[in-house]
Amino acid sequence: MQRRRFDILFIAISLWLSFSLSPQIHAADTHFTVVIDAGHGGHDPGAVGKRGKEKNINLSVALKLGKLIRQNCPDTRVVYTRDRDVFIPLHTRAEIANDAKADLFISIHTNSVASKNRSVSGTETYTLGLHRTQENLEVAKKENAVILIEDDYKQRYAGFNPNSSESYIIFEFLQDKNMAQSVSFATQVQRGFRNANRIDKGVHQAGFLVLRATSMPSVLIELGYITNPTEEAYLMSDQGSSTLAKSIYRAFLNYKAGKKGVASQPVADTDSSATPAEEEIVSVESSAPMPTVREQRTTKQKSESATITVKPVFKIQILTSGRKLPAKSKQFKGLTPVDSYEENGIIKYTYGADTNYNKILRLKRTKVDSKFKDAFIIAFKDGQKMNINQAIREFKRNR
């Protein structure tokens, strides 16, 4: 009897351990951590509009973004600096990210302007750096002013005065080792907003305290202007906040896909050399003919030889993947033939090839955009990828 009780006790303990340890084992599988920071909160409302408050808009988008990542990226750990309406000091937000050993820090905010400029609208994303314009400085002053409601801000921030231009001199000498990656992600965020038909106000640098204190690639996103009644209504709507969250989420997927050693699902790629100029319609047609299906070679060797020309060859990049996809993969959504090239360890897939930019642009709009809304045009010359704007300028000169 005693032996039987011992066996039952042993089995019970084993079962309890297996269940209690299983979440920890699952957590160990994650190898990318993103910290999502909803700006302001609690007794700090942030910018205030006619109907809403910035703190609530920020939190809504932050939670939706985190939910998308958690549902679709099992290898990613999501950490919030706040997930409810509470006040979190700036230095604590940075400490949360540093303690989590985050790979990426996303701070979400809503912009505002003086009452005389209520028509101003659009999204913009900031990285840490020296503000190049007075407008950037004013945005930084506004976001940094939150430290003034912290009890020990003078000691905590070593006498930093968010309203004094002289205090920002420190950012002129700051060397951010994560700058390149921060700018890369910021560029992808703005591309996502642009694809969602939001006004793109670009990527900028400014002296944000919350970014200065983080030790990983970091951005601060301004979702729009709460002082613009039309934009305020959009920001406060479920559809608006969901669209903004999805745009940031797609940028996150692209950024993570570009990180070496991170497994990823195929997503549309972004490229710092691809700008809004790729949507420009060149008025004069080139006489270069569109290659036939037979001429569009499918093997890598023939593809590379086909791009060796004195003129730029334009292609439509549709997606990227960390692994080689079969020629008839469902990921291509019926497009054929699809070509590929490798860059920074990532395989990137393209559709179409022509020295005539106009034809590739029309092909993108008629056959690709409905299937891959994040697709964009790239260019090759002499077998090497080149800046798309430079390629378009060459096309204009050679027409």
N, C-alpha and C positions, 0 to 999 in steps of 0.2 A: 504493500500500500504506500509506504513511504517513497519507494522507488518510483511509483506511478505518479505521485504528487510532484516529485522532482522533475520528471519528464514533462508533465503538463506545464509546470512553472517555466521550464527552459524554453518550451515552444512559445509560450505567451510572451516571454521577454524577447525572443527572436523576432516574433511578428511585430512587436511594438517598435523594436529598433529598425526593422526594415521600413516601416511606414514613416517613422520620425526622421530617418535619414534620407529618404527619397527626395524631399524637396531640396536638401542641401546638394545632393548629387546633381539634380537638374540645374541648380544655380551654378555649379562648377562648369557646366557646359557653355555658359556664356563667356564670350571673350571680347565683347565690345560694350562699353558703357557710355551712355549719353545722359547728360544732365540737362533737364529742361527747366528753365527759370522763368516763371510768370512774374513779370515786373510789378512792383508796388504790392499793395494788399493791406488788410486791416485798417488802421487809422490813417494810412497813406493811400488816398484814392488814385493818385497819379493825375493825368489830364482828365478834365471833366467837360462833357458836352452838354447839350440841352436835355438829353434823356439818359445818358449812360455815364459810366465811369471806366476809366482805363483799366483799373485793377481787375474788373470783371471780364472785360474783353480779353485781356491777356491770359487770364486763367482758363477761360473757355477754350481758346485755341491751344494752349499748352496741354490741357487734359486730352483733347481730341488727337493731338499729335502723338502724345505718349501712348494712347490707346491703339492707334494705327501701328506703331512700332511694336508694341507688345503682342498684338494679334498676328503680325506677319513676319516678325524677325525673332525667332526663338533663341538665336545666338546673341541677342542684345539685351542688356540690362538697362532699364529706364529708371532714373532717379529724378524726383521732383524737388525743387527747393521749397516749394509749397504746393499743396494740392487742395487747399481751402483758403478762405478769406482771412489770412493772418499776416501780420507784418514781420518781415524777415530783413534784418540789416544787410547792407551791401556786402560787408566783409564776411558775414555768415554764409551768404549765397556762394561766394567764392570758396569758402572753407568746405562747404558741402561737396562741391565739385572736386576739390583737391583731395579730400578724404576718400571720395569714391574712386579715386584714380581714374577719372573719366577720360575718354578718348575724344570727346567733343562736348562743348558747352554752348547751349542755345538759349539766349536771353530774349524774351518776347515782350515787346512794348507797343504802345499806340502813340502816335504823334499828335501835335497840336501847334497852332500858330495864334498870333494876335487876332483879336476880334475883327479887324479890318480886312483880313485875308481869308475869309471863310470858304473861298472857292478852291483853295489849295488842296490837292489830293495826291495819292500815290504811295507806293511802298519803297522802302530803301533799307539796305542792310549795311551795318557798320562793323569794321574790325578795329582793333586797337591801333592807335597811331597818332600822329600830329595832325590836327584838323587843318586843312588847307584853305578853308573859307570861313567867313564869319558865321554863315548859316550852320556849318558843322559844329562850330564852337558853341552856338546857342543850344543845339540839340544836346550836346554833352553837358552843358551847364544845367539844363532842365532835368536830365536824368540823374546827374550827380547830386542835385540839391536835396535828394531824399536823406542824405546823411545828416542834414541840419536838424532833423527830428530825432536823431539818436542822441542819447544822454551824454555819451563820452566821445563825441565825434572829433573834437580837437585833439585829444590824446590818441584815439584810435587811428586817425588818418594823418597824424604828424603835422597838424596845423594846416592841412589842405583846405582852401576856401573855394567851393565850387562856383562861386560868383565872381572870382577874381581871375582875370586873364593871365596874370603873372603866375598863378599856381600851376598852370598847364605847361609851363616851360619844361617840366620834367619829362613830358612825353616826347619832346624833341630829341632827347638823348636816349630814349628807351629803345632797346633792340629786342624785338619780339621774335624768339626762335620759331614760333608757330605761325608767323605772319603768312607765309606762302600757303599753308594749308587752310588758314582762316579765310584768306581771300578766295581760295578755290571754292570753299563751301559757300561763302557769301555770294559768289558769282552764280552758283547753281541755284541758290535760293531765289535770286532775282530773275533768273531764267524761268523758274517755276511759276513765279507770280506773273511774268509776262505771258506765259502760255495760258494762264488762267484769265487773260484779258484784264489784268490789273495794270495801272500806270506804273511804269518802271522808272524810278528816280535814281537807280544805280547803286553801286557799291562805293562806300566812302570810309575814311578813317577819321577817328576822333578820340579824345582822351576820356574814355569811360572807366571809372574806378572799378566797376564790377568785372571788366575784362582784364584790367591791369593785374588783378590779384589772382587770376586763374593760371594754371600751369599746363594748359592744353589748348589746342585750336578752339577759338571762341568767337562768336558773333553776337551782335545785338540787332534784332530785327524790329523795324518800325512798320507795323501792319498797315497803317493808314492814318488819316486825320480825323480825330473825333470832333474837331471844330468845324468840319464840313458836314452839314446836315445830311446830305445824301450818303456820304461815306460813313457817317456815324450809323445810319440805319442799316447799311450793309454789314458793318463790323459787328453790330449787335444781333443780326439775324443768324439763325441756325445754319442757313445755306452759306452765308458769307464766312462765318467762322470755320465751317467744315471745308470750304474751298481753300481757304488760307492754310489750314492744317494739312490738307492733302498736298498742297504745293510744297510746303516745307518737308513733308514726308518723302516726296519723290526726290527732292534734293538730297535728303539724308541717304536714301538708297544709292544714289549715284556716288555720293562721297564715300560711303562705306565700301562700295564695289571697287573703288579705286585704291583702297588701302590694301597693301600686300598682306597675304595671309588671312584675309577675311573672306569666308565663303559667302557667295551672294547669288541671288536670283538674277536672271537677265533683266536689265532695265535700260531705258534710254540713256545714252551717255551725254555729257556736256563737255564743252571745250572752251577754254578761255579765249581762243582765237576766233570763236564763232560769236558774232555780235548781231544786233538787230539789222546790220547791213545785209545779212544773208536773205532778208525778206525783200530787199530792194528789187524792183523790176527794171532791168536795163532796157532802154527804149529801142536800141538798134540791134537787130538780130545778127548773130554770127552765121557764117555760111557752113560751119562745121556740121556734118550730119550726125544724127543720133545712131549709135552703134546698134546693129541688129542683135537679136538674141544669140545668134551663132557667134557673133563677134565678141560678146561679153563672156570671156573665158571664165571657167569656174575654178580651175586649180590655182593654187597660190602662186606658183611659178609663172603661169601665163598671165595672171592678174597683175603681177608686178611688172612684167614686161609691157603690158598694155598701157601702164601709166607713164612709161618713159617717153616723154614728148616735150617739145619746146613750149607748148601751151599748157596751162593748168587744166587738169581734169577734175570736174566736179562730180561728187557723189553724195548720196543721201545716207547719213548714218542713222540706223533705226534702233539698234540696241547693243548692249554689251553683255558679256558673260565671262565668268571665271573659268569656263570649260568650253571645249570645242563642241558645237552643236551639229547634229546630222544635217545633211543637205536639205532634207524634207521635214525639218523640225516644225512642229506646230507653232513654235515661238515666232516664226517668220510670217504667220497669218496669211499664208497663200502667196506671198511675194516670191517671185523667182525670175531669173537666178539671183541669188544673194552671194555677195563676195565678203571677204573678211581680211582683217589685218590685225597684228598684235602690237600693243603699245603698253609699256609699263606692266607687263605681265597679264594684261587684260585683253581678251579677244573681242574685237569690235566689228560689227556687221554692217555692211552697206548695200544699198540697192541703187541701180542705175549708174551710168558713167558717160560723161559727155564733156567736150570742151566748150559747149554752149551752155552758159549759166542759165539763160532763160528757159531752155528745155528742161533742165534738171529742176528748176523752180516750179515749172508747171507740173512736172511729174510728181513732185512732192505734194503739191496741193490737190491733184486729182486722184492719185492712187495711194499715197502714203499717209497723209495727215489724218485720214479717217481711221487708220489702223494704229498708227504710232504718233500720238499728238505731241510727243516730246522729240520727234525726229528733227534733224537739222542738216544743213548742207556743209560738207567739208571739201577740201581741195588737195590734190597731189600734183607735184611737178618733178619730173625726172625720178619718179619712184619714191619721193619723199613728201610727207605731209607738210603743207604750208599754211600760212595765215590766210583765212578766207577773205578778209578784206583786201589783202594784197592781190589775191587771185582774181577778185572781181575787178580791181583796178586794171590788171593786165588784160582781162577779157575786154574791158571797155577800150583800151588802147588798140587791141588787135582786131576789133570788130570790122 
